[in-house]
């Protein structure tokens, strides 16, 4: 096990300038002193009563000295990660992303084990770092079917933390999304997410901030992060990440309920220990009456709702927020009424196909047109439905799906 002083120097090393000497620690009287170079300035950090005590930051460029109440405060300061600037940038980015969120139906989840129902604010409270004396990590799984609102749920949590950061001081949320990319290194996705926020924090500094409870890392669409050989690489990198952020770290993993589950994650993340917490939040569709009320406020009349009543049975795709938003667009209600005598569910299926066809990412987008991707998704779903009907089953294994992908794929495409 690394001694505390060496661990401290290793953490500060990722914040020091490349091409300079690594941080050096020494004892001066009864105090620990660490010297490093950051931003072209020579810093001397004087630790009073060890890393847990106050820190006096001295600069050689004549800027004087500054006292930080703790090591966490030093890391959060403008001289290091500048979390105040992070919160400001995140608010600006998410303001555009969530500009129509007030008109969307709220999403809630059911917590495994307790059965408690949590909305954004309740999850925010639950994820507040505890006071465990032993180094630990909290892993929160957020699962649910396609279109249930997992991405929007995490974005809303990140926005809430950023908005209230100066008053609550709760960890900011870095939202990492696959966006159709094939996972090579998880660090690549982290670096892209940091770059999107225009931050000076780098991917190798992030684990230090997570470890000390300053940032919460949320990996969204984990079920989409497989490589051509499966998910071994993805699970391996998450195991390494858990080891790196153990301390006061919190990790959110979000994905579809067919992939992300408490039992599977517990089995695959072997680096979780006895002091670690693993919980699962399953997002739920809104109540049919709430969905109808939302549509009445978004271009639907009572007659429109009555003509499509079958769409709002419990378990229907139409109850998922993604599909509700599509149904609430101007002119869609009249289209649904025209389909009422036929198959209005076909409209939802086409929306789902459109959504899935846009999730493949660059490698496939470069060789297949949008229409070819739509055709592939439609053909694959047809083959899966036929197979499940023939076998009279409600589930299908991964090997069979891989075989059906080969059947549905265009002839000139190597699946």
Secondary structure as UniProt FT lines:
FT   HELIX           4..13
FT   TURN            14..15
FT   TURN            18..19
FT   STRAND          24..28
FT   TURN            29..30
FT   STRAND          31..38
FT   TURN            39..40
FT   STRAND          41..47
FT   TURN            48..49
FT   TURN            51..52
FT   STRAND          55..59
FT   TURN            60..61
FT   STRAND          65..68
FT   HELIX           71..76
FT   TURN            78..81
FT   HELIX           83..97
FT   TURN            98..100
FT   HELIX           101..103
FT   STRAND          108..111
FT   TURN            112..114
FT   STRAND          117..118
FT   HELIX           120..126
FT   STRAND          136..143
FT   TURN            146..147
FT   HELIX           150..163
FT   HELIX           165..168
FT   STRAND          172..177
FT   TURN            179..180
FT   HELIX           186..196
FT   TURN            197..198
FT   HELIX           203..211
FT   TURN            212..213
FT   STRAND          215..220
FT   HELIX           222..224
FT   TURN            228..229
FT   HELIX           232..245
FT   STRAND          247..255
FT   TURN            257..259
FT   HELIX           262..268
FT   TURN            270..271
FT   TURN            274..275
FT   STRAND          277..284
FT   HELIX           288..296
FT   TURN            297..299
FT   HELIX           302..307
FT   HELIX           309..312
FT   TURN            314..315
FT   HELIX           317..319
FT   HELIX           321..327
FT   TURN            330..331
FT   HELIX           332..339
FT   TURN            340..341
FT   HELIX           345..357
FT   HELIX           362..365
FT   TURN            366..367
FT   HELIX           370..391
FT   HELIX           398..408
FT   TURN            411..412
//
